[in-house]
Amino acid sequence: MKPAIAAALLVLSLAACGDNGTPAPDAKKDAATETSDGTTVAEKTTPAPEAGSRTPSPAGAKVSIVEPQDGATVKNPITVKFAVEGMELVPAGTDKPNSGHHHLFIDSKLDDPSAPVPSDANHIHYGKGQTEAQIELTPGKHTLQDVFADKNHIPHDPPVESPVVSITVE
């Protein structure tokens, strides 16, 4: 039963990051290999992130929402374009200093920078390293903000976040 749960969690976590849900061949094998104490090989070889541990961000690093511009009136579908300076854009799960990927906060703000960014309608992960996306929003006023986060979707220390962009959707 445990290997099935581990495999399901792996697929769900990859789907939340914008991945296609197909584990790498070795990851699939590890998730299904149970050891004598009931844990999987993946659980033994993949260290869990420490609670509250954050990846440092370099001085001067910044992200921005290039499109739409603050104050814009837009129609669905809305093209959102991101930019990053002073850090490297990499897919989620990539363990490399001074790197991360974009997360779009819609009508939301970063409440707890030490917690992983949630994955829901107000927090969209771009875990494949995307720099552009199409979204749809209800008519009315909305706010958008880009928060750059590390391999585990935890905002850097200090957080690298864009200014808030206010838009009106027709």
N, C-alpha and C positions, 0 to 999 in steps of 0.2 A: 504494500500500500504506500509506503514512504517514497519509493522511486516515482510512482505515478504523481504524487503530490509535488515532489521536487521538479519533475518535468513540467507539470502544469504551471507552477510558479515561474519557471524559466520562460516559458512561452508568454505568459501574461506580462512579465517585466519587459521582455523585448518588444511586445506590442505597444506597451505604454511609451516606449522610447521612439516609436516611429520605425522600428525595425520590421522586417517581414516575418518574424516569428520563427524562422528556421535556424535552430542552433547549429553551431559549427560541428563537424563530425565528431571531434573529440569531446565537446561539451555534451552531446547527446549520449555518448558512451558513458561518460563520467556520471551523468545524472541518473543513469539506470544501474550503476554498479554499487551495490550495497555492501558495506563492510560488516565484520562480525559484531560490532557494537550497535548496529542498526542505523548508522549514519551513512551517507553516500560519500563516494570518493570526492565529489565536487565540494561537499560540506567540509571535508578534511583539508582540501588543498586550496580553497578559495577563502581567504580571510574576510570576515564580515567587517564592514567599515565601523570604526569606533564611534560610539555615540558622541555627537558634538564635534567630531574631528572635521576640520575644514582645510581646504587646500588654499595656500596663500596666493594672492593675485599680485602681479608686479605693479610697481608704482606707475601711474599714468595710463593703465589699461582702461579702455572704455568701450562700450557698445552703444549703438544707436538704432533707432528705427528710421530708415531713410525714406520709406514710403509706407503709409500715407503721412503727410506732413501734419504737424499740430494745427488744429483748427479746420482741417479739410472736411468737406461734405462729400461723401462717397456713396456708391451703390454696390450692392452684392453682385458677384463675388468681389471681395476686397483683396487686393494684392498687398501683402506685407513684405517689405524688404528690410533685412538686418545688415548691420556692419559691425565689425570688431576691429579695434586697434590695440596693439601692444600685447596681444595674446594670439595663440594659434587655435583655429577652429578645427575640431576633431570629432569623430563620432563618440557617442556615449560609450563608456566602458574603457576608453583609451586612457591609460595611465602615463601621462606625459606632463612634465612641469609646464606651467604657464599656458594651459590649454583648457578647452571646454566646449560647450555647445549652447545654443540659444533655447530659451524658454519664453513663450509669450504669455504675459499676464493680461487677462481681459477683465476690466472692471474689478481689479484686485490689486493688492500690494503685497510686498514681501514682509510677512509678519514675523517669521522666525528664520533668520539666515543660517542657523545651525541645523535645520531640518531639511530633508530632501524636498524638492519642489513637488507638490501634489500633481497628479495627472487627472484632470477633469476638464469640464467645459470652459473653465476660467484660467486654466494653466495648461498650455499646449507645449509639449516637448518636441524639439526638433533634433532628435538623437542620431540622425544620420549625418548631421553636419550641414543641414540645409541653411541657405541664406535668403530664401524666398518662399512664400507660402500663399495659398488662397484660403480665405476664411469667409464665413457668412455670419452676419450678426443681425439681430432684430433691429427694425427701424428705431431711431432715437440716438441719444448721446451715449458714447462709450469712451473708456480710456484703455490705452494699450501701453505696455511697458515690456522691454526686453531685459531678462535677467540671465546672465551667463552663469553656467554652473559646471561643476567638475564631472568626472567619470561616473560618480554616484548620484548626480543630480543635486548636489549640495552646493549652494552659492559659495563663491570664493570669500576669502577673508583678506581685506574688506570686500564687501559685495561689489560686483561689477554689473551695474544696472543703468539702463538708459533713462533719460528724462521721460516723464509721462507724456504721452501723445493723446490729446483729446480729439475725437472725431464725431461727426454726425452722420448717421446712416439714413439715407432716404428710403 
